[in-house]
């Protein structure tokens, strides 16, 4: 049975002992020292009262029977010792931090430094060459628009072991491992050590007086201890900044969406990965409700959700707005800029960099799989030897079967990773022009629509849709930074959108600045 500290509340053994005392089943409770029963004075006094009520005596070795005075004095010293130990431990950690060393905890992407003799150098870290590319991959994929859930799913699908955390853990990635808490600096995406900055004393810990559980609280920023450790940087500053920018954008989106707002969207719905290019942008000018999409393919249309779900008493509704028409009206101003030579050259350079990055990622993944297979093979060999030496116990056999299965799975995944030579298409300029010519279809593709939708949300606050029964057209009123791009090329007023039963009305917003739409 695993031992528990006397400072821990709710220990099963102590709870069972107290229950037996209350039931009158025990005459004497004997312990080596009172602090083995507990180090909390309040608990000790309560235990003493319960024991005295049922005529149960408390005895300590080498001291004999304890009375209320003994409980008070010894219990006070036990609690003071615990607080003094906490202070001394913290003082020691501060000394390690001030010496530029780690004060505990090993972040994913690093390993403990080894001396020439192979011993661990306490407080010294080195970059783990196998895990570092995974950290970079997580940052890159998040900056490109993937959600933490999608990133975790991809890592698990590739068979990449996750940080174990406390205890044995599952070895599987979860979105909380990646996302964490930005304010508290937890999670892969918020660990400043990845940019060569060690932050200590961001959090303080105390035990809850009722549950005894460890609770963390955020310290004031001026109390943080920060050291620059450039030799431990794993993530380039531009990539870190891109991740922080996206996190800030999502944080603003959460702040701007109240659970009870008029369009009926909850915060969680708003932050959910968008399936369609214009998801969450269109609203009904008549009632202020959200427009919802129905249909499939080219027949998809937007309708007022309030009119559809709550009836004419709430909103009279409008004829459906074709998704393609709405997207064409909004995106037409972008095509001119994307057809410039500079835009194509930027696209070509980014595509080439992406292909090289994919080749590197695959090679890093192969190395990680090879290392994992080596570790599993070593464990497998050790278990086989234990069995050969006569240990046929059920736990050993069960562990051997488990490791054997893991090793077989790891080898199969490794064999499936065949490196491919990636090259740019010979007709890249023609492909680029074709994609830009049909920009609506390009950005509506399910592989990019989610990220494209996020970019549009960064440019546009809202698009209010109103049906003009007389002219039989939809009017779209845009508010946001995209307006300035549209005004440059004047596409809306001269695009002849009446043919598609859609027109565009541009209304200037307040406090917006120009920006560049990125594919």
C-alpha positions as CSV (number, residue, x, y, z in Angstrom):
1,X,0.0,0.0,0.0
2,X,1.3,3.5,-0.9
3,X,2.2,5.5,2.2
4,X,0.7,9.0,2.7
5,X,2.0,12.1,4.5
6,X,0.6,13.1,7.8
7,X,-0.1,16.4,6.2
8,X,-2.6,14.8,3.8
9,X,-6.3,14.9,4.7
10,X,-8.7,12.2,3.8
11,X,-6.3,9.3,4.1
12,X,-8.3,6.1,3.9
13,X,-6.5,4.5,6.8
14,X,-7.1,7.4,9.1
15,X,-10.7,7.8,8.0
16,X,-11.3,4.1,8.7
17,X,-9.6,4.4,12.1
18,X,-11.8,7.4,13.1
19,X,-14.9,5.5,12.0
20,X,-13.9,2.5,14.2
21,X,-13.2,4.9,17.1
22,X,-16.7,6.5,16.7
23,X,-18.2,3.0,16.6
24,X,-16.7,2.2,20.0
25,X,-14.6,-0.7,18.5
26,X,-11.2,0.6,19.8
27,X,-10.0,1.1,23.3
28,X,-6.5,2.4,22.6
29,X,-5.0,4.1,19.6
30,X,-1.2,3.7,19.6
31,X,1.2,5.6,17.3
32,X,4.9,6.2,17.1
33,X,4.5,9.9,17.2
34,X,1.4,12.2,17.1
35,X,2.5,13.6,13.7
36,X,2.0,10.1,12.2
37,X,-1.7,10.6,12.9
38,X,-1.9,14.1,11.5
39,X,0.1,17.4,11.3
40,X,-3.0,19.5,11.5
41,X,-3.8,20.8,15.0
42,X,-7.5,21.3,14.3
43,X,-7.9,17.7,13.1
44,X,-5.9,16.3,16.0
45,X,-8.1,18.2,18.6
46,X,-11.3,16.9,16.8
47,X,-9.9,13.3,16.8
48,X,-9.1,13.6,20.5
49,X,-12.7,14.8,21.3
50,X,-14.2,11.9,19.4
51,X,-11.9,9.4,21.1
52,X,-12.6,10.9,24.6
53,X,-16.3,10.8,24.0
54,X,-16.2,7.0,23.6
55,X,-13.6,6.4,26.3
56,X,-10.8,5.6,23.8
57,X,-7.3,6.6,24.8
58,X,-4.5,8.0,22.6
59,X,-1.0,6.6,23.4
60,X,2.4,7.6,21.9
61,X,5.5,5.3,22.1
62,X,8.0,6.4,24.8
63,X,5.4,8.9,26.2
64,X,2.4,7.0,27.1
65,X,-1.2,8.3,27.3
66,X,-1.7,11.8,25.9
67,X,-4.1,14.4,27.3
68,X,-5.5,17.5,25.9
69,X,-2.4,19.5,26.9
70,X,-0.1,17.0,25.2
71,X,-2.2,17.0,22.0
72,X,-2.1,20.8,22.0
73,X,1.6,21.2,22.4
74,X,2.7,18.2,20.2
75,X,0.2,19.1,17.5
76,X,1.3,22.7,17.5
77,X,5.0,21.7,17.0
78,X,4.0,19.2,14.3
79,X,2.2,22.0,12.3
80,X,5.0,24.5,12.9
81,X,7.5,21.9,11.6
82,X,5.5,21.5,8.4
83,X,5.4,25.3,7.8
84,X,9.1,25.6,8.5
85,X,9.8,22.8,6.1
86,X,7.8,24.5,3.4
87,X,9.8,27.7,4.0
88,X,13.2,25.9,3.8
89,X,12.2,24.0,0.7
90,X,11.2,27.3,-1.0
91,X,14.4,29.0,0.1
92,X,16.4,26.2,-1.5
93,X,14.5,26.4,-4.7
94,X,15.1,30.2,-4.9
95,X,18.8,29.5,-4.6
96,X,18.7,27.0,-7.5
97,X,16.7,29.5,-9.7
98,X,19.1,32.4,-8.9
99,X,22.0,30.1,-9.9
100,X,20.3,29.7,-13.3
101,X,19.2,26.1,-12.7
102,X,15.9,24.3,-12.9
103,X,13.9,24.2,-9.7
104,X,12.0,21.0,-10.6
105,X,9.8,19.7,-13.3
106,X,10.9,18.6,-16.7
107,X,9.1,20.2,-19.6
108,X,8.4,18.3,-22.8
109,X,11.2,18.9,-25.2
110,X,14.0,18.8,-22.6
111,X,16.0,16.2,-20.8
112,X,18.2,16.2,-17.7
113,X,21.8,16.9,-18.5
114,X,24.2,14.0,-17.9
115,X,27.8,14.3,-16.6
116,X,30.7,12.5,-18.3
117,X,30.1,9.7,-15.8
118,X,26.5,9.3,-16.9
119,X,25.0,10.8,-13.7
120,X,22.2,13.4,-13.8
121,X,23.4,17.0,-13.3
122,X,20.8,18.4,-10.9
123,X,19.0,21.4,-12.2
124,X,20.7,21.3,-15.6
125,X,18.7,20.9,-18.8
126,X,19.5,20.1,-22.4
127,X,17.3,20.1,-25.4
128,X,15.8,16.7,-26.2
129,X,16.5,16.4,-30.0
130,X,13.6,13.9,-30.4
131,X,10.9,15.9,-28.6
132,X,11.9,19.4,-29.7
133,X,10.5,18.9,-33.3
134,X,7.2,17.8,-31.8
135,X,7.0,21.1,-29.8
136,X,7.7,23.0,-33.0
137,X,5.1,21.0,-34.9
138,X,2.5,21.9,-32.2
139,X,3.2,25.6,-32.5
140,X,3.3,25.5,-36.3
141,X,0.0,23.7,-36.6
142,X,-1.8,26.0,-34.1
143,X,-0.5,29.1,-35.9
144,X,-1.8,27.6,-39.1
145,X,-5.3,27.4,-37.7
146,X,-5.6,23.9,-36.2
147,X,-7.5,23.5,-32.9
148,X,-5.8,21.9,-29.9
149,X,-8.2,19.0,-30.3
150,X,-7.1,18.5,-33.9
151,X,-3.4,18.8,-33.0
152,X,-3.8,16.2,-30.2
153,X,-5.7,13.8,-32.5
154,X,-2.9,14.1,-35.1
155,X,-0.2,13.4,-32.6
156,X,-2.0,10.4,-31.2
157,X,-2.6,9.1,-34.8
158,X,1.1,9.3,-35.5
159,X,1.9,7.3,-32.3
160,X,3.8,10.1,-30.6
161,X,4.0,9.6,-26.8
162,X,2.6,12.5,-24.8
163,X,4.1,13.9,-21.6
164,X,3.1,11.7,-18.7
165,X,2.5,14.3,-16.1
166,X,1.6,13.1,-12.6
167,X,1.7,9.3,-12.1
168,X,1.9,6.9,-15.0
169,X,-0.6,8.8,-17.1
170,X,-2.1,7.5,-20.3
171,X,0.7,8.5,-22.7
172,X,-2.0,10.1,-25.0
173,X,-2.2,13.7,-26.0
174,X,-5.2,15.8,-24.9
175,X,-6.2,19.3,-25.9
176,X,-5.6,20.5,-22.4
177,X,-2.0,19.4,-22.6
178,X,-1.5,21.7,-25.6
179,X,-3.8,24.6,-24.7
180,X,-3.4,24.8,-20.9
181,X,-4.0,28.1,-19.3
182,X,-2.4,31.2,-20.9
183,X,-2.5,33.4,-17.8
184,X,-0.9,30.7,-15.6
185,X,1.7,29.7,-18.2
186,X,0.6,26.1,-18.4
187,X,0.3,23.9,-21.5
188,X,2.7,23.5,-24.4
189,X,1.6,26.7,-26.1
190,X,2.2,28.9,-23.1
191,X,5.6,27.5,-21.8
192,X,8.0,30.5,-22.1
193,X,10.9,28.1,-21.7
194,X,10.4,27.3,-25.4
195,X,11.5,30.8,-26.3
196,X,14.5,30.7,-23.9
197,X,12.8,32.4,-20.9
198,X,12.5,30.6,-17.5
199,X,9.7,32.0,-15.4
200,X,9.5,30.9,-11.7
201,X,7.1,31.9,-8.9
202,X,4.3,32.6,-11.4
203,X,2.1,30.5,-9.1
204,X,1.9,29.8,-5.4
205,X,0.3,26.8,-3.8
206,X,-1.6,26.1,-0.6
207,X,-3.8,23.4,0.8
208,X,-7.5,23.9,1.0
209,X,-8.5,24.0,4.7
210,X,-11.5,21.7,4.2
211,X,-10.4,19.3,1.5
212,X,-6.7,19.3,2.0
213,X,-6.1,19.5,-1.7
214,X,-3.3,21.5,-3.2
215,X,-4.7,24.7,-4.8
216,X,-2.7,27.1,-7.0
217,X,-3.0,30.9,-7.2
218,X,-1.5,33.3,-9.6
219,X,1.1,35.6,-8.1
220,X,1.5,39.3,-9.1
221,X,3.7,39.7,-12.1
222,X,6.2,41.8,-10.2
223,X,6.8,38.8,-7.9
224,X,7.8,36.5,-10.8
225,X,11.5,35.6,-11.2
226,X,12.5,35.6,-14.8
227,X,15.8,34.5,-16.4
228,X,16.8,34.5,-20.1
229,X,18.0,31.1,-21.2
230,X,18.6,31.5,-24.9
231,X,20.4,28.1,-25.2
232,X,17.1,26.4,-24.4
233,X,15.0,28.1,-27.1
234,X,13.0,25.7,-29.2
235,X,10.5,28.0,-31.0
236,X,11.4,31.0,-33.2
237,X,10.0,34.4,-32.0
238,X,8.0,34.9,-35.1
239,X,6.2,31.6,-34.6
240,X,5.6,32.3,-30.9
241,X,4.2,35.7,-31.7
242,X,1.8,34.2,-34.3
243,X,0.5,31.7,-31.7
244,X,0.0,34.5,-29.1
245,X,-1.8,36.6,-31.8
246,X,-4.2,33.8,-32.5
247,X,-4.8,33.2,-28.8
248,X,-5.5,36.9,-28.3
249,X,-8.0,36.8,-31.2
250,X,-9.9,33.9,-29.7
251,X,-9.8,35.5,-26.3
252,X,-11.4,38.6,-27.7
253,X,-14.0,36.5,-29.4
254,X,-14.9,34.9,-26.1
255,X,-15.1,38.3,-24.4
256,X,-17.4,39.7,-27.1
257,X,-19.8,36.8,-27.0
258,X,-22.2,36.6,-24.0
259,X,-24.1,33.4,-23.4
260,X,-27.4,35.1,-23.6
261,X,-26.9,37.4,-26.6
262,X,-29.5,38.0,-29.2
263,X,-28.3,35.5,-31.8
264,X,-28.5,32.7,-29.3
265,X,-24.8,31.5,-29.7
266,X,-23.1,30.4,-26.6
267,X,-19.4,31.1,-26.0
268,X,-18.5,27.5,-26.7
269,X,-20.5,27.5,-29.9
270,X,-18.7,30.7,-31.0
271,X,-15.2,29.2,-30.4
272,X,-16.0,25.9,-32.0
273,X,-14.1,25.2,-35.2
274,X,-16.1,26.7,-38.1
275,X,-17.2,24.3,-40.8
276,X,-18.1,26.8,-43.5
277,X,-16.3,29.9,-44.8
278,X,-18.9,32.4,-43.5
279,X,-19.9,30.5,-40.4
280,X,-20.8,32.9,-37.6
281,X,-20.5,36.1,-39.7
282,X,-24.0,36.5,-41.1
283,X,-26.9,38.0,-39.1
284,X,-30.5,39.0,-39.8
285,X,-30.9,42.7,-40.1
286,X,-34.5,42.4,-39.1
287,X,-34.2,40.6,-35.8
288,X,-30.5,40.5,-35.1
289,X,-30.5,36.7,-34.9
290,X,-27.9,34.4,-36.5
291,X,-28.2,33.1,-40.0
292,X,-28.0,29.3,-40.3
293,X,-27.1,27.3,-43.3
294,X,-29.2,24.6,-44.9
295,X,-28.9,22.4,-48.0
296,X,-25.8,20.9,-49.6
297,X,-23.3,21.7,-52.3
298,X,-24.1,24.6,-54.5
299,X,-27.7,24.7,-53.2
300,X,-26.6,25.7,-49.7
301,X,-28.5,28.8,-48.5
302,X,-28.5,31.0,-45.4
303,X,-31.8,31.5,-43.5
304,X,-32.7,33.4,-40.3
305,X,-32.5,30.9,-37.4
306,X,-35.1,32.8,-35.4
307,X,-37.6,32.8,-38.2
308,X,-37.0,29.1,-38.9
309,X,-37.0,27.8,-35.3
310,X,-39.2,30.3,-33.4
311,X,-41.7,31.4,-36.0
312,X,-43.0,34.6,-37.6
313,X,-43.9,36.2,-34.2
314,X,-40.2,36.6,-33.6
315,X,-39.0,37.3,-37.2
316,X,-40.8,37.3,-40.5
317,X,-37.6,35.8,-42.2
318,X,-36.4,36.2,-45.7
319,X,-35.7,34.1,-48.8
320,X,-32.6,32.0,-48.5
321,X,-29.3,33.7,-49.4
322,X,-27.0,31.5,-51.6
323,X,-23.8,30.7,-49.9
324,X,-21.8,31.2,-53.1
325,X,-23.4,34.6,-53.7
326,X,-22.7,35.9,-50.2
327,X,-19.1,34.6,-50.4
328,X,-18.6,36.2,-53.9
329,X,-19.8,39.5,-52.7
330,X,-17.4,39.5,-49.7
331,X,-14.3,38.1,-51.4
332,X,-14.4,39.9,-54.7
333,X,-12.3,42.7,-53.3
334,X,-9.5,40.3,-52.5
335,X,-8.9,38.8,-55.9
336,X,-7.2,41.9,-57.4
337,X,-4.6,42.0,-54.7
338,X,-3.9,38.3,-54.9
339,X,-3.3,38.5,-58.7
340,X,-0.2,40.8,-58.2
341,X,3.3,39.5,-58.9
342,X,4.3,40.1,-55.3
343,X,1.4,38.0,-53.9
344,X,2.4,35.1,-56.2
345,X,6.0,35.2,-55.2
346,X,5.1,35.2,-51.5
347,X,2.8,32.2,-52.2
348,X,5.6,30.4,-54.0
349,X,8.1,31.0,-51.3
350,X,5.7,29.9,-48.6
351,X,4.8,26.7,-50.5
352,X,8.4,25.8,-51.0
353,X,9.2,26.4,-47.3
354,X,6.2,24.2,-46.4
355,X,7.4,21.3,-48.5
356,X,10.8,21.5,-47.0
357,X,9.2,21.7,-43.5
358,X,7.1,18.6,-44.2
359,X,10.2,16.6,-45.3
360,X,12.0,17.6,-42.0
361,X,8.9,16.8,-39.9
362,X,8.7,13.3,-41.4
363,X,12.4,12.6,-40.7
364,X,12.0,13.9,-37.2
365,X,8.9,11.6,-36.8
366,X,10.9,8.6,-38.0
367,X,13.7,9.3,-35.5
368,X,11.1,9.6,-32.7
369,X,9.5,6.3,-33.7
370,X,12.9,4.6,-33.8
371,X,13.7,5.8,-30.3
372,X,10.3,4.6,-29.0
373,X,10.8,1.2,-30.6
374,X,14.3,0.9,-29.0
375,X,12.8,1.7,-25.5
376,X,10.0,-0.8,-26.0
377,X,12.4,-3.4,-27.2
378,X,14.6,-3.0,-24.1
379,X,11.6,-3.3,-21.8
380,X,10.4,-6.3,-23.7
381,X,13.9,-8.0,-23.4
382,X,14.0,-7.3,-19.7
383,X,10.6,-8.8,-19.1
384,X,11.5,-11.9,-21.2
385,X,14.6,-12.3,-19.1
386,X,12.5,-12.1,-15.9
387,X,10.3,-14.9,-17.2
388,X,13.3,-17.0,-18.2
389,X,14.7,-16.5,-14.7
390,X,11.6,-18.0,-13.2
391,X,9.3,-15.0,-12.5
392,X,6.0,-16.3,-13.9
393,X,3.9,-14.0,-11.7
394,X,0.6,-12.7,-13.3
395,X,1.6,-9.0,-13.2
396,X,4.9,-9.8,-15.1
397,X,3.1,-11.9,-17.7
398,X,0.4,-9.2,-18.1
399,X,3.0,-6.5,-18.5
400,X,4.9,-8.6,-21.0
401,X,1.8,-9.1,-23.1
402,X,1.1,-5.4,-23.0
403,X,4.6,-4.3,-24.0
404,X,4.6,-7.0,-26.8
405,X,1.4,-5.5,-28.2
406,X,2.8,-1.9,-28.0
407,X,6.0,-3.0,-29.7
408,X,4.2,-4.7,-32.5
409,X,2.0,-1.6,-33.0
410,X,5.0,0.8,-32.9
411,X,6.8,-1.2,-35.6
412,X,3.7,-1.3,-37.8
413,X,3.3,2.5,-37.6
414,X,7.0,3.0,-38.3
415,X,6.9,0.8,-41.4
416,X,3.9,2.8,-42.7
417,X,6.0,6.1,-42.6
418,X,7.6,6.0,-46.0
419,X,9.4,9.2,-46.9
420,X,8.2,10.9,-50.1
421,X,10.1,13.4,-52.2
422,X,8.0,16.5,-52.4
423,X,8.5,18.9,-55.3
424,X,6.7,22.0,-56.6
425,X,4.3,21.4,-59.5
426,X,5.7,22.4,-62.9
427,X,2.5,24.3,-63.7
428,X,2.3,26.2,-60.3
429,X,1.6,29.7,-61.8
430,X,-1.4,28.3,-63.7
431,X,-2.7,26.5,-60.7
432,X,-2.3,29.6,-58.5
433,X,-4.2,31.7,-61.1
434,X,-7.0,29.1,-61.3
435,X,-7.3,29.0,-57.5
436,X,-7.5,32.8,-57.2
437,X,-9.9,33.1,-60.1
438,X,-12.3,30.8,-58.3
439,X,-11.5,32.2,-54.8
440,X,-14.9,31.3,-53.4
441,X,-14.5,27.6,-54.2
442,X,-10.8,27.6,-53.1
443,X,-11.6,29.1,-49.6
444,X,-14.8,27.0,-49.2
445,X,-12.8,23.7,-49.5
446,X,-13.1,21.9,-46.2
447,X,-9.4,21.6,-45.8
448,X,-8.9,25.4,-45.6
449,X,-12.4,26.8,-44.8
450,X,-11.9,26.6,-41.1
451,X,-8.7,28.8,-41.1
452,X,-10.1,31.0,-43.9
453,X,-13.2,31.6,-41.7
454,X,-11.0,32.7,-38.8
455,X,-9.1,35.1,-41.1
456,X,-12.4,36.6,-42.2
457,X,-13.5,37.0,-38.6
458,X,-10.4,38.9,-38.0
459,X,-11.3,41.3,-40.9
460,X,-15.1,41.4,-40.4
461,X,-17.1,42.0,-37.3
462,X,-20.4,41.1,-38.7
463,X,-22.4,41.0,-42.0
464,X,-26.0,42.1,-41.5
465,X,-28.3,40.7,-44.2
466,X,-31.6,42.4,-45.3
467,X,-34.0,41.3,-47.9
468,X,-35.3,44.0,-50.3
469,X,-38.7,42.7,-51.5
470,X,-39.1,45.5,-54.1
471,X,-35.8,44.9,-55.8
472,X,-35.8,41.2,-54.9
473,X,-32.2,41.3,-53.7
474,X,-30.3,40.8,-50.5
475,X,-28.3,43.7,-49.1
476,X,-25.2,42.8,-47.1
477,X,-23.9,45.4,-44.7
478,X,-20.3,44.8,-43.7
479,X,-18.6,46.2,-40.6
480,X,-14.9,45.6,-40.2
481,X,-11.4,46.0,-41.6
482,X,-12.2,44.3,-44.9
483,X,-14.1,47.4,-45.9
484,X,-10.9,49.3,-46.7
485,X,-9.8,46.5,-49.0
486,X,-13.1,46.5,-50.8
487,X,-13.1,50.3,-51.2
488,X,-9.7,50.2,-53.0
489,X,-11.0,48.1,-55.9
490,X,-14.7,49.1,-55.8
491,X,-15.9,45.7,-56.7
492,X,-19.3,45.8,-55.1
493,X,-20.8,48.8,-56.9
494,X,-19.8,47.6,-60.3
495,X,-20.0,43.8,-60.0
496,X,-23.5,43.4,-61.3
497,X,-24.5,41.3,-58.4
498,X,-28.2,41.8,-59.0
499,X,-28.0,38.9,-61.4
500,X,-27.2,36.6,-58.5
501,X,-29.9,38.2,-56.3
502,X,-27.2,39.7,-54.1
503,X,-25.9,43.2,-53.6
504,X,-23.3,44.7,-51.2
505,X,-23.6,47.8,-49.0
506,X,-20.4,49.0,-47.4
507,X,-20.6,50.8,-44.1
508,X,-17.5,52.1,-42.4
509,X,-16.7,50.8,-39.0
510,X,-14.9,52.6,-36.2
511,X,-11.3,52.1,-35.2
512,X,-10.3,49.6,-37.9
513,X,-6.9,49.5,-39.6
514,X,-5.8,47.9,-42.9
515,X,-4.5,44.4,-42.8
516,X,-3.4,41.7,-45.2
517,X,-5.5,38.5,-45.9
518,X,-3.2,35.5,-45.8
519,X,-4.0,32.3,-47.7
